[in-house]
Amino acid sequence: MRNLARAREGLATHKGHDQARERLLRQYAAIPPGSPIRLTKRTSNLFRNREPSRGPGLDASGLDQVLAVDPVSRTADVQALTTYERLVDATLAHDLMPLVVPQLKTITIGGAVTGLGIESSSFRSGLPHESVREMEILTGAGEIVVAGPVGKHSELFHAFPNSYGTLGYALRLVIDLEPVHPFVRLRHVYFADLQALTDAVAGIVDALAFDGEAVDFLDGTVFGADEAYLTLGSWSDTAPYTSDYTGRQIYYQSIRSRDTDYLTVRDYLWRWDTDWFWCSRAFGAQNRLVRALWPKRWLRSDVYAKLVGWESRHQFVARLDRWRGKPRRERVVQDVEIPLSRTAEFLHWFLREVSIAPVWLCPLRLRPTGATAATAAQSDGGPWPLYPLQPDQIYVNVGFWSTVPIRPGSREGEVNRRVERAVAEHDGHKSLYSDSYYRPEEFWALYGGTTYAEVKARYDPGSRLLDLYAKAVSRR
């Protein structure tokens, strides 16, 4: 409750936002023409191997606050570098939440829009950018524009998702909110057959219910080809008890041992963050002795991300493994969207050929109303051309985050390349927050190259921002 009280009192002012915006414009104008532009910020949820950025950067401080929450219109006016942790605290104070809350606390609202995000409400509410009413964007041309689903800058609005800051930087967004209840009741439903699981997903997405009970949240966990679970969340005004997975108890392990569970709404939204899904085990944080000594405040995804960054820079574990005679390892950290009709087939291939488990499942369908419906005819790829999912089609986000041994003689990124081929063969798409290996012609065919080139020419005519291929794929 103290967090919520502070959120009520801590809303920033538009005057402060105006000052931060003017500071950015002055900084941009001071950078010599022809020099590359980059945004400096404190956190990142990207997993790409890239050389450190050089040259001057734009100071994004002062753009990390919630400006207003309107309980009547159910909207939030929020600066782009605001983390979802801060945004959720501000909206829960009004018994509201964003339509989609990505599962890690330090993901920013701007990052989730320009780089995509997803969570267990996505089967009914789509992706975070679909709940955006308008965006204030600093373009590569050094201008600030306000873009919405219709109007003068609508092409930038629709090309912005999956552009990763290569068309401009979001400064402020107005997003839709929805009411919450105090608790979420969970049902963990076991499936011994992956096709039966995907058949169940189809029914739940269409009916928003399962076995006669409403389903408000839907995701899944695959431990093996013959052991998978759908977790069905339903709003509840009461709870006979609530579980706590922010300390000794580990959420994903409870999926296998409990049929039902209850969480507060806040704990439900952050159920995956404490252990970074299951990835905290790589740091020993799931060992009982280590966990007893690990400060609770450090059981967070951003702490683990810093440990990964430290290892990436210093290669301590990699050198230790070489000394022990262990093979080098390839990082396979990816989220892919596969059509529901082909998800079971893809999972069988993945579990057989890549052998990473557990795997996260998150069903998705683009929102059937609002901006999506109004602009679905914009392109063959639907309303969001840089990540062209088809309206009315059900997809499943398959998330897998681990490392695999590198076989002798394998080229760089061999397993990731095989995953990319398999995703294409199953009519899917891959998110670009991690390592990618596409050839240019292949990449632009998948990620709206024609539309991107047109919008890039208008809003970044001097190419002061990297283009999407250079940022997502090229190693430099």
QUIHU-V278211 format. One record per residue. N is the residue number from 1. RES is the residue in one letter. PSI is psi in degrees with one decimal (none if undefined). OMEGA is omega in whole degrees, 0 to 359 (999 if undefined). NEAR is the number of other C-alpha atoms within 8 Angstrom. Layout:
n=N res=RES psi=PSI omega=OMEGA near=NEAR
n=N res=RES psi=PSI omega=OMEGA near=NEAR
//
This chain:
n=1 res=M psi=-31.4 omega=179 near=4
n=2 res=R psi=-37.4 omega=178 near=5
n=3 res=N psi=-42.9 omega=182 near=7
n=4 res=L psi=-38.5 omega=178 near=11
n=5 res=A psi=-42.9 omega=178 near=9
n=6 res=R psi=-35.2 omega=180 near=8
n=7 res=A psi=-39.5 omega=179 near=12
n=8 res=R psi=-37.9 omega=184 near=9
n=9 res=E psi=-15.0 omega=192 near=6
n=10 res=G psi=13.4 omega=179 near=6
n=11 res=L psi=133.4 omega=180 near=11
n=12 res=A psi=171.3 omega=179 near=10
n=13 res=T psi=154.8 omega=176 near=7
n=14 res=H psi=-25.9 omega=177 near=7
n=15 res=K psi=-43.5 omega=176 near=6
n=16 res=G psi=-37.5 omega=178 near=9
n=17 res=H psi=-43.6 omega=179 near=12
n=18 res=D psi=-40.1 omega=179 near=8
n=19 res=Q psi=-42.7 omega=178 near=8
n=20 res=A psi=-38.9 omega=180 near=12
n=21 res=R psi=-43.9 omega=179 near=9
n=22 res=E psi=-34.7 omega=178 near=8
n=23 res=R psi=-41.4 omega=178 near=8
n=24 res=L psi=-42.9 omega=179 near=11
n=25 res=L psi=-40.6 omega=179 near=10
n=26 res=R psi=-42.5 omega=179 near=8
n=27 res=Q psi=-41.8 omega=180 near=10
n=28 res=Y psi=-45.1 omega=182 near=10
n=29 res=A psi=-26.1 omega=182 near=8
n=30 res=A psi=-15.7 omega=179 near=6
n=31 res=I psi=128.7 omega=186 near=8
n=32 res=P psi=142.2 omega=177 near=6
n=33 res=P psi=139.2 omega=181 near=4
n=34 res=G psi=-15.8 omega=178 near=6
n=35 res=S psi=142.7 omega=178 near=8
n=36 res=P psi=152.5 omega=180 near=8
n=37 res=I psi=138.3 omega=174 near=11
n=38 res=R psi=156.7 omega=180 near=9
n=39 res=L psi=130.1 omega=176 near=8
n=40 res=T psi=132.3 omega=179 near=8
n=41 res=K psi=163.8 omega=190 near=8
n=42 res=R psi=-32.3 omega=186 near=4
n=43 res=T psi=156.9 omega=175 near=5
n=44 res=S psi=142.3 omega=175 near=7
n=45 res=N psi=27.3 omega=178 near=8
n=46 res=L psi=152.1 omega=181 near=6
n=47 res=F psi=52.9 omega=178 near=8
n=48 res=R psi=141.9 omega=173 near=8
n=49 res=N psi=108.6 omega=182 near=6
n=50 res=R psi=155.5 omega=172 near=6
n=51 res=E psi=147.2 omega=178 near=6
n=52 res=P psi=143.3 omega=179 near=4
n=53 res=S psi=142.9 omega=178 near=5
n=54 res=R psi=163.7 omega=178 near=4
n=55 res=G psi=173.5 omega=183 near=6
n=56 res=P psi=150.4 omega=178 near=7
n=57 res=G psi=160.1 omega=177 near=8
n=58 res=L psi=129.0 omega=181 near=11
n=59 res=D psi=112.6 omega=184 near=9
n=60 res=A psi=10.0 omega=179 near=11
n=61 res=S psi=149.7 omega=182 near=7
n=62 res=G psi=7.2 omega=180 near=8
n=63 res=L psi=36.9 omega=186 near=13
n=64 res=D psi=35.1 omega=184 near=11
n=65 res=Q psi=157.0 omega=171 near=13
n=66 res=V psi=123.5 omega=183 near=15
n=67 res=L psi=-38.6 omega=181 near=12
n=68 res=A psi=147.4 omega=170 near=9
n=69 res=V psi=123.5 omega=182 near=12
n=70 res=D psi=102.8 omega=182 near=8
n=71 res=P psi=-21.7 omega=182 near=8
n=72 res=V psi=-52.9 omega=179 near=5
n=73 res=S psi=-8.7 omega=183 near=5
n=74 res=R psi=57.2 omega=178 near=11
n=75 res=T psi=159.9 omega=172 near=12
n=76 res=A psi=137.4 omega=174 near=14
n=77 res=D psi=115.1 omega=194 near=12
n=78 res=V psi=140.2 omega=176 near=15
n=79 res=Q psi=150.5 omega=194 near=16
n=80 res=A psi=-28.4 omega=182 near=14
n=81 res=L psi=14.0 omega=175 near=13
n=82 res=T psi=130.2 omega=177 near=15
n=83 res=T psi=154.8 omega=176 near=12
n=84 res=Y psi=-27.7 omega=176 near=14
n=85 res=E psi=-47.5 omega=179 near=8
n=86 res=R psi=-40.6 omega=181 near=11
n=87 res=L psi=-43.3 omega=180 near=12
n=88 res=V psi=-41.6 omega=178 near=10
n=89 res=D psi=-40.3 omega=181 near=11
n=90 res=A psi=-38.7 omega=183 near=14
n=91 res=T psi=-35.4 omega=178 near=13
n=92 res=L psi=-26.3 omega=176 near=11
n=93 res=A psi=-19.6 omega=178 near=11
n=94 res=H psi=17.4 omega=181 near=8
n=95 res=D psi=39.8 omega=179 near=9
n=96 res=L psi=162.5 omega=175 near=13
n=97 res=M psi=156.8 omega=170 near=12
n=98 res=P psi=151.4 omega=183 near=11
n=99 res=L psi=-35.1 omega=177 near=11
n=100 res=V psi=124.3 omega=179 near=13
n=101 res=V psi=101.1 omega=177 near=11
n=102 res=P psi=152.1 omega=200 near=11
n=103 res=Q psi=-5.9 omega=182 near=11
n=104 res=L psi=136.1 omega=191 near=11
n=105 res=K psi=-33.8 omega=187 near=12
n=106 res=T psi=4.5 omega=168 near=12
n=107 res=I psi=135.7 omega=179 near=12
n=108 res=T psi=156.2 omega=180 near=11
n=109 res=I psi=-39.9 omega=177 near=12
n=110 res=G psi=-38.7 omega=178 near=14
n=111 res=G psi=-37.8 omega=180 near=12
n=112 res=A psi=-24.9 omega=180 near=13
n=113 res=V psi=-48.2 omega=181 near=13
n=114 res=T psi=-21.6 omega=182 near=14
n=115 res=G psi=5.5 omega=178 near=12
n=116 res=L psi=153.1 omega=177 near=13
n=117 res=G psi=166.0 omega=184 near=9
n=118 res=I psi=155.4 omega=171 near=13
n=119 res=E psi=-171.8 omega=193 near=11
n=120 res=S psi=-6.7 omega=172 near=11
n=121 res=S psi=1.2 omega=186 near=12
n=122 res=S psi=-18.9 omega=178 near=15
n=123 res=F psi=-18.3 omega=177 near=15
n=124 res=R psi=-18.8 omega=185 near=11
n=125 res=S psi=5.2 omega=176 near=12
n=126 res=G psi=-140.7 omega=183 near=14
n=127 res=L psi=160.4 omega=185 near=13
n=128 res=P psi=-37.0 omega=183 near=14
n=129 res=H psi=-16.8 omega=180 near=10
n=130 res=E psi=-14.0 omega=177 near=11
n=131 res=S psi=9.3 omega=179 near=9
n=132 res=V psi=129.0 omega=176 near=11
n=133 res=R psi=-37.2 omega=176 near=10
n=134 res=E psi=156.4 omega=178 near=12
n=135 res=M psi=138.1 omega=169 near=14
n=136 res=E psi=122.6 omega=190 near=12
n=137 res=I psi=131.3 omega=168 near=13
n=138 res=L psi=112.1 omega=186 near=12
n=139 res=T psi=169.7 omega=176 near=13
n=140 res=G psi=-17.8 omega=177 near=16
n=141 res=A psi=-1.7 omega=179 near=9
n=142 res=G psi=21.1 omega=179 near=9
n=143 res=E psi=152.8 omega=175 near=8
n=144 res=I psi=123.9 omega=180 near=8
n=145 res=V psi=155.7 omega=173 near=9
n=146 res=V psi=117.2 omega=185 near=9
n=147 res=A psi=139.4 omega=177 near=15
n=148 res=G psi=-179.3 omega=184 near=11
n=149 res=P psi=-21.0 omega=174 near=11
n=150 res=V psi=161.5 omega=177 near=7
n=151 res=G psi=-167.9 omega=190 near=7
n=152 res=K psi=-39.1 omega=185 near=6
n=153 res=H psi=28.3 omega=183 near=11
n=154 res=S psi=-31.3 omega=180 near=11
n=155 res=E psi=-35.8 omega=176 near=8
n=156 res=L psi=-39.8 omega=178 near=11
n=157 res=F psi=-45.1 omega=184 near=13
n=158 res=H psi=-22.9 omega=178 near=11
n=159 res=A psi=-11.9 omega=186 near=14
n=160 res=F psi=-43.5 omega=179 near=12
n=161 res=P psi=129.3 omega=182 near=15
n=162 res=N psi=14.7 omega=177 near=12
n=163 res=S psi=-14.6 omega=173 near=12
n=164 res=Y psi=43.6 omega=175 near=12
n=165 res=G psi=14.7 omega=180 near=8
n=166 res=T psi=-7.9 omega=173 near=12
n=167 res=L psi=-17.7 omega=182 near=16
n=168 res=G psi=177.2 omega=182 near=12
n=169 res=Y psi=127.1 omega=175 near=9
n=170 res=A psi=136.2 omega=177 near=12
n=171 res=L psi=-35.3 omega=183 near=14
n=172 res=R psi=143.3 omega=180 near=13
n=173 res=L psi=147.4 omega=170 near=15
n=174 res=V psi=122.3 omega=186 near=12
n=175 res=I psi=155.2 omega=175 near=13
n=176 res=D psi=149.4 omega=175 near=12
n=177 res=L psi=165.5 omega=176 near=11
n=178 res=E psi=156.2 omega=181 near=9
n=179 res=P psi=152.3 omega=176 near=7
n=180 res=V psi=164.0 omega=169 near=10
n=181 res=H psi=165.9 omega=185 near=10
n=182 res=P psi=-31.2 omega=188 near=10
n=183 res=F psi=161.6 omega=172 near=13
n=184 res=V psi=125.0 omega=175 near=14
n=185 res=R psi=128.8 omega=182 near=13
n=186 res=L psi=139.9 omega=168 near=12
n=187 res=R psi=124.3 omega=177 near=11
n=188 res=H psi=108.3 omega=187 near=13
n=189 res=V psi=121.9 omega=185 near=9
n=190 res=Y psi=141.5 omega=174 near=8
n=191 res=F psi=131.0 omega=175 near=12
n=192 res=A psi=-3.0 omega=184 near=9
n=193 res=D psi=125.7 omega=184 near=10
n=194 res=L psi=-31.8 omega=177 near=12
n=195 res=Q psi=-37.4 omega=177 near=7
n=196 res=A psi=-36.5 omega=178 near=9
n=197 res=L psi=-47.1 omega=181 near=12
n=198 res=T psi=-31.6 omega=174 near=12
n=199 res=D psi=-39.6 omega=178 near=8
n=200 res=A psi=-39.0 omega=178 near=8
n=201 res=V psi=-43.7 omega=180 near=9
n=202 res=A psi=-44.1 omega=180 near=10
n=203 res=G psi=-39.7 omega=181 near=11
n=204 res=I psi=-42.9 omega=181 near=11
n=205 res=V psi=-39.3 omega=180 near=10
n=206 res=D psi=-39.3 omega=186 near=6
n=207 res=A psi=-15.1 omega=188 near=7
n=208 res=L psi=34.2 omega=182 near=11
n=209 res=A psi=161.2 omega=176 near=11
n=210 res=F psi=128.0 omega=182 near=10
n=211 res=D psi=40.1 omega=175 near=4
n=212 res=G psi=2.7 omega=180 near=5
n=213 res=E psi=136.4 omega=181 near=6
n=214 res=A psi=144.5 omega=176 near=8
n=215 res=V psi=117.0 omega=179 near=12
n=216 res=D psi=-20.8 omega=179 near=10
n=217 res=F psi=143.2 omega=184 near=11
n=218 res=L psi=119.9 omega=167 near=14
n=219 res=D psi=179.7 omega=184 near=13
n=220 res=G psi=163.1 omega=180 near=11
n=221 res=T psi=127.4 omega=179 near=12
n=222 res=V psi=117.0 omega=176 near=13
n=223 res=F psi=-17.9 omega=180 near=10
n=224 res=G psi=172.3 omega=182 near=9
n=225 res=A psi=-23.3 omega=181 near=12
n=226 res=D psi=15.1 omega=177 near=9
n=227 res=E psi=103.1 omega=179 near=11
n=228 res=A psi=157.7 omega=184 near=16
n=229 res=Y psi=140.1 omega=164 near=14
n=230 res=L psi=132.1 omega=175 near=14
n=231 res=T psi=117.4 omega=184 near=14
n=232 res=L psi=119.3 omega=180 near=13
n=233 res=G psi=136.1 omega=179 near=12
n=234 res=S psi=135.7 omega=176 near=11
n=235 res=W psi=145.0 omega=178 near=11
n=236 res=S psi=141.1 omega=177 near=10
n=237 res=D psi=-15.1 omega=178 near=7
n=238 res=T psi=162.8 omega=178 near=6
n=239 res=A psi=130.3 omega=178 near=9
n=240 res=P psi=-19.8 omega=177 near=5
n=241 res=Y psi=169.1 omega=170 near=5
n=242 res=T psi=139.9 omega=177 near=9
n=243 res=S psi=156.8 omega=181 near=7
n=244 res=D psi=111.7 omega=180 near=8
n=245 res=Y psi=30.0 omega=179 near=11
n=246 res=T psi=4.3 omega=182 near=10
n=247 res=G psi=-113.0 omega=186 near=9
n=248 res=R psi=-37.0 omega=184 near=8
n=249 res=Q psi=146.5 omega=185 near=7
n=250 res=I psi=123.0 omega=190 near=11
n=251 res=Y psi=-51.2 omega=188 near=9
n=252 res=Y psi=-27.3 omega=177 near=9
n=253 res=Q psi=-27.8 omega=179 near=7
n=254 res=S psi=-23.8 omega=181 near=8
n=255 res=I psi=-35.3 omega=182 near=11
n=256 res=R psi=-16.7 omega=188 near=8
n=257 res=S psi=-8.5 omega=183 near=6
n=258 res=R psi=140.6 omega=173 near=8
n=259 res=D psi=-38.9 omega=180 near=8
n=260 res=T psi=159.8 omega=182 near=8
n=261 res=D psi=162.5 omega=177 near=10
n=262 res=Y psi=136.7 omega=176 near=13
n=263 res=L psi=150.8 omega=168 near=14
n=264 res=T psi=159.6 omega=183 near=10
n=265 res=V psi=-41.1 omega=180 near=11
n=266 res=R psi=-43.9 omega=179 near=7
n=267 res=D psi=-31.7 omega=176 near=10
n=268 res=Y psi=-46.2 omega=182 near=9
n=269 res=L psi=-31.3 omega=182 near=9
n=270 res=W psi=21.7 omega=183 near=11
n=271 res=R psi=-30.3 omega=182 near=11
n=272 res=W psi=-17.9 omega=190 near=12
n=273 res=D psi=-37.3 omega=186 near=12
n=274 res=T psi=-41.0 omega=181 near=13
n=275 res=D psi=17.7 omega=179 near=14
n=276 res=W psi=55.3 omega=195 near=12
n=277 res=F psi=-106.1 omega=178 near=9
n=278 res=W psi=4.4 omega=189 near=8
n=279 res=C psi=-12.3 omega=178 near=10
n=280 res=S psi=-18.0 omega=180 near=12
n=281 res=R psi=-26.7 omega=179 near=10
n=282 res=A psi=-21.0 omega=181 near=6
n=283 res=F psi=6.4 omega=181 near=7
n=284 res=G psi=5.8 omega=186 near=9
n=285 res=A psi=-9.7 omega=177 near=12
n=286 res=Q psi=-3.2 omega=171 near=9
n=287 res=N psi=132.3 omega=187 near=8
n=288 res=R psi=-42.2 omega=181 near=8
n=289 res=L psi=-46.0 omega=180 near=6
n=290 res=V psi=-41.9 omega=183 near=10
n=291 res=R psi=-33.9 omega=178 near=12
n=292 res=A psi=-29.2 omega=181 near=8
n=293 res=L psi=-16.9 omega=184 near=6
n=294 res=W psi=121.1 omega=179 near=9
n=295 res=P psi=135.1 omega=183 near=8
n=296 res=K psi=-35.3 omega=182 near=7
n=297 res=R psi=-14.0 omega=178 near=5
n=298 res=W psi=3.3 omega=173 near=7
n=299 res=L psi=77.3 omega=186 near=12
n=300 res=R psi=150.0 omega=181 near=11
n=301 res=S psi=-37.0 omega=183 near=13
n=302 res=D psi=-28.0 omega=175 near=8
n=303 res=V psi=-45.2 omega=179 near=9
n=304 res=Y psi=-38.0 omega=180 near=11
n=305 res=A psi=-37.8 omega=177 near=9
n=306 res=K psi=-37.4 omega=177 near=8
n=307 res=L psi=-40.0 omega=177 near=8
n=308 res=V psi=-43.4 omega=178 near=8
n=309 res=G psi=-40.7 omega=178 near=8
n=310 res=W psi=-44.4 omega=179 near=9
n=311 res=E psi=-38.8 omega=179 near=10
n=312 res=S psi=-37.4 omega=180 near=7
n=313 res=R psi=-39.6 omega=190 near=6
n=314 res=H psi=-18.1 omega=175 near=6
n=315 res=Q psi=36.0 omega=181 near=9
n=316 res=F psi=-50.5 omega=181 near=7
n=317 res=V psi=-38.9 omega=180 near=7
n=318 res=A psi=-42.1 omega=178 near=8
n=319 res=R psi=-38.3 omega=179 near=8
n=320 res=L psi=-40.7 omega=178 near=8
n=321 res=D psi=-40.4 omega=178 near=11
n=322 res=R psi=-40.8 omega=179 near=10
n=323 res=W psi=-34.3 omega=179 near=7
n=324 res=R psi=-3.4 omega=180 near=6
n=325 res=G psi=14.8 omega=179 near=6
n=326 res=K psi=150.9 omega=179 near=7
n=327 res=P psi=153.7 omega=173 near=9
n=328 res=R psi=159.1 omega=184 near=9
n=329 res=R psi=145.8 omega=177 near=8
n=330 res=E psi=132.2 omega=177 near=10
n=331 res=R psi=126.3 omega=177 near=8
n=332 res=V psi=89.4 omega=183 near=11
n=333 res=V psi=103.9 omega=187 near=12
n=334 res=Q psi=152.4 omega=166 near=12
n=335 res=D psi=129.5 omega=182 near=10
n=336 res=V psi=147.9 omega=176 near=13
n=337 res=E psi=120.7 omega=181 near=12
n=338 res=I psi=135.2 omega=175 near=16
n=339 res=P psi=140.0 omega=184 near=13
n=340 res=L psi=-37.7 omega=183 near=12
n=341 res=S psi=-17.3 omega=182 near=6
n=342 res=R psi=6.2 omega=185 near=9
n=343 res=T psi=-44.9 omega=181 near=11
n=344 res=A psi=-41.9 omega=179 near=11
n=345 res=E psi=-45.0 omega=179 near=7
n=346 res=F psi=-43.3 omega=181 near=12
n=347 res=L psi=-40.4 omega=178 near=10
n=348 res=H psi=-43.4 omega=177 near=9
n=349 res=W psi=-47.4 omega=185 near=9
n=350 res=F psi=-46.3 omega=181 near=11
n=351 res=L psi=-29.9 omega=179 near=12
n=352 res=R psi=-43.2 omega=189 near=7
n=353 res=E psi=-29.5 omega=183 near=6
n=354 res=V psi=-36.5 omega=172 near=9
n=355 res=S psi=41.9 omega=170 near=7
n=356 res=I psi=132.7 omega=176 near=11
n=357 res=A psi=149.3 omega=1 near=9
n=358 res=P psi=169.6 omega=176 near=10
n=359 res=V psi=139.1 omega=180 near=11
n=360 res=W psi=140.9 omega=175 near=12
n=361 res=L psi=135.8 omega=177 near=12
n=362 res=C psi=101.0 omega=179 near=15
n=363 res=P psi=149.8 omega=187 near=15
n=364 res=L psi=137.9 omega=166 near=13
n=365 res=R psi=134.3 omega=179 near=14
n=366 res=L psi=148.9 omega=182 near=17
n=367 res=R psi=135.6 omega=183 near=12
n=368 res=P psi=-2.0 omega=183 near=8
n=369 res=T psi=176.7 omega=174 near=7
n=370 res=G psi=-138.5 omega=187 near=7
n=371 res=A psi=-36.4 omega=182 near=8
n=372 res=T psi=-50.7 omega=182 near=13
n=373 res=A psi=-36.9 omega=184 near=9
n=374 res=A psi=-23.1 omega=187 near=8
n=375 res=T psi=13.7 omega=185 near=10
n=376 res=A psi=-23.0 omega=182 near=10
n=377 res=A psi=4.4 omega=183 near=8
n=378 res=Q psi=-39.3 omega=183 near=7
n=379 res=S psi=167.3 omega=178 near=8
n=380 res=D psi=-22.3 omega=180 near=6
n=381 res=G psi=13.7 omega=180 near=10
n=382 res=G psi=-164.1 omega=188 near=14
n=383 res=P psi=-11.4 omega=184 near=12
n=384 res=W psi=84.8 omega=195 near=11
n=385 res=P psi=-23.6 omega=182 near=13
n=386 res=L psi=-8.3 omega=172 near=14
n=387 res=Y psi=76.5 omega=196 near=12
n=388 res=P psi=78.8 omega=170 near=13
n=389 res=L psi=146.5 omega=184 near=9
n=390 res=Q psi=131.3 omega=174 near=8
n=391 res=P psi=145.3 omega=177 near=11
n=392 res=D psi=-1.5 omega=175 near=7
n=393 res=Q psi=138.4 omega=175 near=9
n=394 res=I psi=130.9 omega=176 near=11
n=395 res=Y psi=164.5 omega=172 near=11
n=396 res=V psi=121.8 omega=172 near=14
n=397 res=N psi=124.4 omega=177 near=13
n=398 res=V psi=117.0 omega=182 near=12
n=399 res=G psi=130.1 omega=179 near=11
n=400 res=F psi=132.7 omega=191 near=13
n=401 res=W psi=98.8 omega=181 near=10
n=402 res=S psi=-164.8 omega=173 near=9
n=403 res=T psi=157.5 omega=178 near=9
n=404 res=V psi=151.6 omega=178 near=10
n=405 res=P psi=141.8 omega=176 near=8
n=406 res=I psi=122.4 omega=180 near=9
n=407 res=R psi=145.6 omega=179 near=6
n=408 res=P psi=134.6 omega=178 near=4
n=409 res=G psi=-2.6 omega=181 near=4
n=410 res=S psi=147.3 omega=176 near=7
n=411 res=R psi=167.2 omega=181 near=5
n=412 res=E psi=132.6 omega=175 near=4
n=413 res=G psi=27.9 omega=186 near=8
n=414 res=E psi=-46.4 omega=182 near=8
n=415 res=V psi=-40.4 omega=177 near=9
n=416 res=N psi=-37.6 omega=177 near=11
n=417 res=R psi=-40.5 omega=178 near=10
n=418 res=R psi=-37.9 omega=177 near=8
n=419 res=V psi=-44.0 omega=179 near=9
n=420 res=E psi=-42.3 omega=179 near=10
n=421 res=R psi=-42.6 omega=181 near=8
n=422 res=A psi=-38.9 omega=178 near=9
n=423 res=V psi=-45.6 omega=179 near=14
n=424 res=A psi=-40.6 omega=181 near=9
n=425 res=E psi=-22.8 omega=178 near=7
n=426 res=H psi=20.1 omega=174 near=10
n=427 res=D psi=32.1 omega=183 near=8
n=428 res=G psi=-175.9 omega=176 near=11
n=429 res=H psi=150.5 omega=181 near=11
n=430 res=K psi=134.2 omega=174 near=10
n=431 res=S psi=156.2 omega=190 near=10
n=432 res=L psi=18.3 omega=183 near=9
n=433 res=Y psi=-10.9 omega=184 near=11
n=434 res=S psi=-164.3 omega=185 near=11
n=435 res=D psi=134.8 omega=177 near=13
n=436 res=S psi=151.9 omega=187 near=9
n=437 res=Y psi=18.6 omega=184 near=8
n=438 res=Y psi=147.6 omega=167 near=8
n=439 res=R psi=153.3 omega=185 near=6
n=440 res=P psi=-47.8 omega=183 near=7
n=441 res=E psi=-35.3 omega=177 near=6
n=442 res=E psi=-42.7 omega=182 near=8
n=443 res=F psi=-50.9 omega=185 near=11
n=444 res=W psi=-27.6 omega=176 near=11
n=445 res=A psi=-32.1 omega=182 near=8
n=446 res=L psi=-29.3 omega=191 near=10
n=447 res=Y psi=44.4 omega=169 near=10
n=448 res=G psi=46.0 omega=187 near=12
n=449 res=G psi=-41.6 omega=182 near=11
n=450 res=T psi=-48.7 omega=178 near=7
n=451 res=T psi=-42.9 omega=181 near=10
n=452 res=Y psi=-44.2 omega=182 near=10
n=453 res=A psi=-39.3 omega=180 near=8
n=454 res=E psi=-45.3 omega=181 near=8
n=455 res=V psi=-38.5 omega=178 near=13
n=456 res=K psi=-42.8 omega=181 near=11
n=457 res=A psi=-33.3 omega=181 near=8
n=458 res=R psi=-42.3 omega=190 near=7
n=459 res=Y psi=-9.7 omega=175 near=12
n=460 res=D psi=60.4 omega=187 near=15
n=461 res=P psi=-24.1 omega=178 near=10
n=462 res=G psi=4.0 omega=180 near=7
n=463 res=S psi=44.1 omega=179 near=9
n=464 res=R psi=-20.4 omega=173 near=12
n=465 res=L psi=147.7 omega=175 near=13
n=466 res=L psi=151.1 omega=171 near=9
n=467 res=D psi=168.5 omega=190 near=9
n=468 res=L psi=-38.9 omega=180 near=9
n=469 res=Y psi=-43.6 omega=180 near=10
n=470 res=A psi=-37.3 omega=183 near=9
n=471 res=K psi=-37.5 omega=187 near=10
n=472 res=A psi=-24.5 omega=189 near=12
n=473 res=V psi=-51.8 omega=188 near=10
n=474 res=S psi=142.7 omega=176 near=7
n=475 res=R psi=108.8 omega=178 near=7
n=476 res=R psi=none omega=999 near=4
//
